[in-house]
């Protein structure tokens, strides 16, 4: 069995255990240098948090364990095709590799596909179902928000 397959099997077993606990069929494993750093399962059913996906839970746990938001050198193994939110979080955190065991096509008959969200996000803002607009707001007499942040980091580099 390849290393990838072994970690994917672990993600699927986490998902199966989550089903047994009343959750959705999603599990994820974060791996660095061949070692498991963290795992996660979909926790929406217990938290009512729509962002509590398996990948997000595993990323959060890995970042806490490693003491850094930078997960460069890490791979994520997921039971299902990561949704756009999870994929974006993995990119933002520096994850270098993602593998998943069940595709959007596999999940579609069960209402577990995020393909439609990917399709919508590929459209220009004006063509999406959510109203999205840029409305610049600046505080008079105060430093620009991003300049303030940049200045606060000057001594922290």
The 8 nearest C-alpha neighbors of each residue, nearest first, counted from 0:
[[1, 4, 5, 2, 3, 6, 8, 7],
 [2, 0, 4, 3, 5, 6, 7, 8],
 [1, 3, 5, 4, 6, 0, 33, 7],
 [4, 2, 6, 1, 5, 7, 98, 76],
 [5, 3, 7, 1, 2, 6, 8, 0],
 [4, 6, 8, 2, 3, 7, 1, 9],
 [5, 7, 9, 3, 8, 4, 76, 10],
 [8, 6, 4, 10, 9, 5, 76, 3],
 [7, 9, 11, 5, 6, 10, 4, 12],
 [8, 10, 6, 12, 7, 11, 13, 5],
 [11, 9, 26, 27, 7, 13, 78, 8],
 [10, 12, 78, 14, 8, 13, 9, 26],
 [11, 13, 15, 9, 14, 10, 8, 16],
 [14, 12, 26, 10, 16, 11, 15, 17],
 [13, 15, 26, 25, 24, 11, 17, 12],
 [16, 14, 12, 18, 17, 13, 24, 11],
 [15, 17, 19, 13, 18, 14, 12, 20],
 [16, 18, 14, 20, 22, 19, 15, 13],
 [19, 17, 22, 21, 15, 20, 16, 23],
 [18, 20, 16, 17, 21, 15, 22, 14],
 [21, 19, 17, 18, 22, 16, 15, 23],
 [22, 20, 18, 19, 17, 23, 44, 45],
 [23, 21, 18, 17, 20, 44, 24, 41],
 [22, 24, 18, 25, 41, 17, 21, 14],
 [25, 23, 14, 18, 15, 17, 22, 26],
 [26, 24, 14, 41, 78, 40, 23, 53],
 [25, 27, 40, 14, 10, 13, 53, 78],
 [28, 26, 77, 10, 39, 54, 53, 76],
 [27, 29, 38, 76, 75, 10, 37, 30],
 [30, 28, 75, 37, 36, 74, 35, 38],
 [29, 31, 35, 74, 34, 36, 73, 33],
 [30, 32, 73, 34, 33, 72, 74, 36],
 [33, 31, 34, 30, 72, 73, 35, 74],
 [32, 34, 31, 30, 35, 2, 73, 74],
 [35, 33, 30, 31, 32, 36, 29, 37],
 [36, 34, 30, 37, 29, 31, 33, 28],
 [35, 37, 30, 29, 61, 34, 31, 38],
 [38, 36, 61, 29, 57, 35, 60, 28],
 [39, 37, 28, 57, 27, 29, 40, 36],
 [40, 38, 57, 53, 56, 27, 26, 54],
 [39, 41, 53, 26, 25, 42, 27, 14],
 [40, 42, 53, 52, 25, 51, 43, 23],
 [43, 41, 51, 44, 45, 40, 46, 52],
 [42, 44, 47, 46, 48, 51, 45, 49],
 [43, 45, 42, 22, 47, 46, 21, 23],
 [46, 44, 42, 43, 47, 22, 48, 21],
 [45, 47, 48, 43, 44, 42, 51, 49],
 [46, 48, 43, 44, 45, 49, 42, 51],
 [49, 47, 46, 43, 50, 51, 42, 44],
 [48, 50, 51, 43, 47, 52, 46, 42],
 [51, 49, 48, 52, 55, 43, 84, 85],
 [52, 50, 42, 43, 48, 49, 41, 56],
 [51, 53, 41, 55, 54, 50, 56, 42],
 [52, 54, 40, 41, 39, 26, 56, 27],
 [53, 55, 57, 27, 56, 52, 58, 85],
 [56, 54, 58, 52, 57, 53, 85, 59],
 [55, 57, 39, 53, 59, 54, 58, 51],
 [56, 58, 39, 38, 54, 60, 55, 59],
 [59, 57, 55, 61, 60, 56, 54, 62],
 [58, 60, 56, 62, 57, 61, 55, 63],
 [59, 61, 57, 63, 58, 62, 37, 64],
 [62, 60, 37, 64, 58, 63, 59, 36],
 [63, 61, 67, 68, 65, 59, 64, 60],
 [62, 64, 66, 60, 61, 65, 59, 67],
 [65, 63, 61, 62, 66, 60, 36, 37],
 [66, 64, 62, 67, 63, 61, 36, 68],
 [67, 65, 63, 64, 62, 68, 61, 69],
 [66, 68, 62, 69, 65, 63, 70, 64],
 [67, 69, 62, 92, 70, 66, 63, 65],
 [70, 68, 92, 67, 71, 93, 62, 94],
 [69, 71, 93, 92, 94, 73, 72, 68],
 [72, 70, 93, 94, 73, 69, 95, 92],
 [71, 73, 95, 31, 70, 94, 74, 32],
 [74, 72, 31, 94, 30, 71, 70, 95],
 [73, 75, 96, 30, 97, 29, 94, 95],
 [76, 74, 29, 97, 28, 96, 77, 30],
 [75, 77, 98, 28, 7, 27, 99, 97],
 [78, 76, 27, 99, 79, 10, 26, 98],
 [77, 79, 11, 100, 10, 26, 99, 25],
 [80, 78, 101, 77, 99, 100, 81, 102],
 [79, 81, 102, 99, 103, 101, 82, 77],
 [82, 80, 85, 86, 79, 83, 77, 54],
 [81, 83, 85, 84, 113, 86, 80, 117],
 [82, 84, 86, 85, 87, 117, 81, 116],
 [85, 83, 87, 86, 82, 88, 81, 50],
 [86, 84, 88, 82, 87, 83, 81, 55],
 [85, 87, 83, 89, 88, 84, 81, 82],
 [86, 88, 90, 84, 85, 89, 83, 91],
 [89, 87, 91, 85, 90, 86, 92, 84],
 [88, 90, 86, 92, 94, 87, 91, 85],
 [91, 89, 87, 93, 88, 92, 94, 86],
 [92, 90, 88, 89, 93, 87, 94, 69],
 [93, 91, 69, 89, 70, 90, 94, 68],
 [92, 94, 71, 70, 90, 91, 69, 95],
 [95, 93, 73, 71, 89, 70, 92, 74],
 [96, 94, 72, 74, 73, 93, 71, 97],
 [95, 97, 74, 94, 75, 98, 73, 72],
 [96, 98, 75, 74, 76, 99, 95, 94],
 [99, 97, 76, 77, 75, 96, 100, 7],
 [100, 98, 77, 78, 79, 80, 76, 101],
 [99, 101, 78, 79, 7, 77, 102, 98],
 [102, 100, 79, 105, 99, 78, 80, 103],
 [103, 101, 105, 80, 104, 79, 106, 100],
 [102, 104, 112, 106, 105, 80, 107, 114],
 [103, 105, 102, 107, 106, 112, 108, 101],
 [106, 104, 102, 103, 107, 101, 108, 112],
 [107, 105, 111, 103, 112, 104, 109, 108],
 [106, 108, 112, 110, 104, 109, 111, 105],
 [109, 107, 106, 110, 105, 111, 104, 112],
 [108, 110, 107, 111, 106, 112, 105, 104],
 [109, 111, 107, 108, 112, 106, 113, 103],
 [112, 110, 106, 107, 109, 113, 103, 108],
 [113, 111, 103, 107, 106, 114, 110, 104],
 [112, 114, 116, 115, 82, 103, 117, 111],
 [113, 115, 117, 116, 112, 103, 118, 82],
 [116, 114, 118, 117, 113, 119, 112, 120],
 [115, 117, 119, 113, 118, 114, 120, 83],
 [116, 118, 114, 120, 115, 119, 83, 121],
 [119, 117, 115, 121, 116, 120, 114, 122],
 [118, 120, 116, 121, 122, 117, 127, 115],
 [119, 121, 117, 122, 118, 116, 127, 123],
 [120, 122, 118, 119, 117, 123, 116, 124],
 [121, 123, 120, 119, 126, 124, 127, 118],
 [124, 122, 126, 125, 121, 127, 120, 119],
 [125, 123, 127, 126, 131, 122, 130, 132],
 [124, 126, 123, 127, 131, 130, 122, 128],
 [127, 125, 124, 123, 122, 128, 119, 129],
 [128, 126, 124, 129, 125, 119, 122, 123],
 [127, 129, 130, 126, 119, 125, 124, 131],
 [130, 128, 127, 131, 124, 126, 125, 119],
 [129, 131, 128, 132, 127, 125, 124, 126],
 [132, 130, 124, 129, 133, 125, 127, 128],
 [133, 131, 134, 130, 124, 125, 135, 129],
 [132, 134, 135, 131, 136, 124, 130, 125],
 [133, 135, 132, 136, 131, 137, 130, 138],
 [136, 134, 133, 137, 132, 138, 143, 144],
 [137, 135, 134, 138, 133, 139, 143, 144],
 [136, 138, 139, 135, 143, 144, 141, 142],
 [139, 137, 141, 140, 136, 143, 142, 144],
 [140, 138, 141, 137, 142, 143, 136, 144],
 [139, 141, 138, 142, 137, 143, 144, 147],
 [142, 140, 139, 138, 143, 144, 137, 147],
 [141, 143, 147, 144, 146, 140, 138, 139],
 [142, 144, 146, 145, 147, 141, 137, 138],
 [145, 143, 147, 146, 142, 148, 137, 141],
 [144, 146, 148, 147, 143, 149, 142, 150],
 [145, 147, 149, 143, 148, 144, 150, 142],
 [148, 146, 144, 150, 145, 149, 142, 143],
 [149, 147, 145, 151, 146, 150, 144, 152],
 [148, 150, 146, 152, 151, 147, 145, 153],
 [151, 149, 147, 153, 152, 148, 146, 154],
 [150, 152, 148, 149, 153, 147, 154, 155],
 [151, 153, 155, 149, 150, 154, 148, 156],
 [154, 152, 150, 155, 151, 156, 149, 148],
 [153, 155, 152, 156, 151, 150, 149, 148],
 [156, 154, 152, 153, 151, 150, 149, 148],
 [155, 154, 153, 152, 151, 149, 150, 148]]
